[in-house]
Amino acid sequence: MTSNEAPSKNATPWFYIRAAGFWIIGLMNTVLARPEDVGGVKFWIGCALLVIAALDTGWFVYKRFFRR
């Protein structure tokens, strides 16, 4: 797939699995973290995963709907 093409039909299911994993693990390590885990390495990894999930989802939406 070149940079000018929309995501293929085969790439779309993989995106959903990957994005769901980033979102779920990120939320579990930040929002649903125990009070003693806040501020630790696990919390910051969760924050990084949420940032990656947001960027990945934004890039997918941009490629899918705005860049034809």
C-alpha positions as a Markdown table, in Angstrom:
| # | Residue | x | y | z |
|---|---|---|---|---|
| 1 | Met | 0.0 | 0.0 | 0.0 |
| 2 | Thr | 1.5 | 3.3 | -1.0 |
| 3 | Ser | 1.0 | 6.5 | 1.0 |
| 4 | Asn | -1.7 | 7.8 | -1.3 |
| 5 | Glu | -4.1 | 4.8 | -1.1 |
| 6 | Ala | -6.9 | 4.3 | 1.4 |
| 7 | Pro | -6.6 | 1.4 | 3.8 |
| 8 | Ser | -7.3 | -1.9 | 2.1 |
| 9 | Lys | -10.1 | -4.2 | 3.2 |
| 10 | Asn | -7.5 | -6.5 | 4.8 |
| 11 | Ala | -5.9 | -3.8 | 6.8 |
| 12 | Thr | -9.1 | -2.5 | 8.4 |
| 13 | Pro | -9.8 | -5.5 | 10.8 |
| 14 | Trp | -6.2 | -5.4 | 12.0 |
| 15 | Phe | -6.6 | -1.7 | 12.7 |
| 16 | Tyr | -9.7 | -2.4 | 14.9 |
| 17 | Ile | -7.8 | -5.1 | 16.9 |
| 18 | Arg | -4.7 | -2.9 | 17.3 |
| 19 | Ala | -6.7 | 0.2 | 18.3 |
| 20 | Ala | -8.9 | -1.7 | 20.7 |
| 21 | Gly | -5.8 | -3.1 | 22.4 |
| 22 | Phe | -4.1 | 0.3 | 22.8 |
| 23 | Trp | -7.3 | 1.9 | 24.1 |
| 24 | Ile | -8.2 | -1.0 | 26.5 |
| 25 | Ile | -4.7 | -1.4 | 28.0 |
| 26 | Gly | -4.1 | 2.3 | 28.2 |
| 27 | Leu | -7.4 | 2.9 | 30.0 |
| 28 | Met | -6.8 | 0.0 | 32.3 |
| 29 | Asn | -3.4 | 1.4 | 33.3 |
| 30 | Thr | -4.6 | 5.0 | 33.8 |
| 31 | Val | -8.3 | 5.5 | 34.5 |
| 32 | Leu | -8.9 | 2.2 | 36.1 |
| 33 | Ala | -5.5 | 2.1 | 38.0 |
| 34 | Arg | -5.4 | 1.6 | 41.7 |
| 35 | Pro | -4.4 | 4.7 | 43.7 |
| 36 | Glu | -1.0 | 3.1 | 44.6 |
| 37 | Asp | -0.2 | 2.6 | 40.9 |
| 38 | Val | -0.7 | 6.2 | 39.9 |
| 39 | Gly | 2.6 | 7.8 | 39.2 |
| 40 | Gly | 4.5 | 4.6 | 38.6 |
| 41 | Val | 5.9 | 3.1 | 35.5 |
| 42 | Lys | 2.7 | 1.2 | 34.7 |
| 43 | Phe | 0.7 | 4.5 | 34.8 |
| 44 | Trp | 3.1 | 6.2 | 32.4 |
| 45 | Ile | 3.1 | 3.3 | 30.0 |
| 46 | Gly | -0.7 | 3.6 | 30.0 |
| 47 | Cys | -0.5 | 7.3 | 29.2 |
| 48 | Ala | 1.8 | 6.5 | 26.3 |
| 49 | Leu | -0.5 | 3.9 | 25.0 |
| 50 | Leu | -3.4 | 6.3 | 25.2 |
| 51 | Val | -1.4 | 8.8 | 23.2 |
| 52 | Ile | -0.5 | 6.2 | 20.6 |
| 53 | Ala | -4.2 | 5.1 | 20.4 |
| 54 | Ala | -5.4 | 8.6 | 19.8 |
| 55 | Leu | -2.8 | 9.3 | 17.1 |
| 56 | Asp | -3.4 | 5.9 | 15.5 |
| 57 | Thr | -7.2 | 6.4 | 15.5 |
| 58 | Gly | -6.8 | 10.0 | 14.2 |
| 59 | Trp | -4.5 | 8.8 | 11.4 |
| 60 | Phe | -6.9 | 6.1 | 10.4 |
| 61 | Val | -9.9 | 8.5 | 10.3 |
| 62 | Tyr | -7.9 | 11.0 | 8.3 |
| 63 | Lys | -6.8 | 8.4 | 5.7 |
| 64 | Arg | -10.3 | 6.8 | 5.6 |
| 65 | Phe | -12.5 | 9.9 | 5.4 |
| 66 | Phe | -10.6 | 13.0 | 4.5 |
| 67 | Arg | -7.8 | 11.8 | 2.1 |
| 68 | Arg | -9.3 | 10.2 | -0.9 |
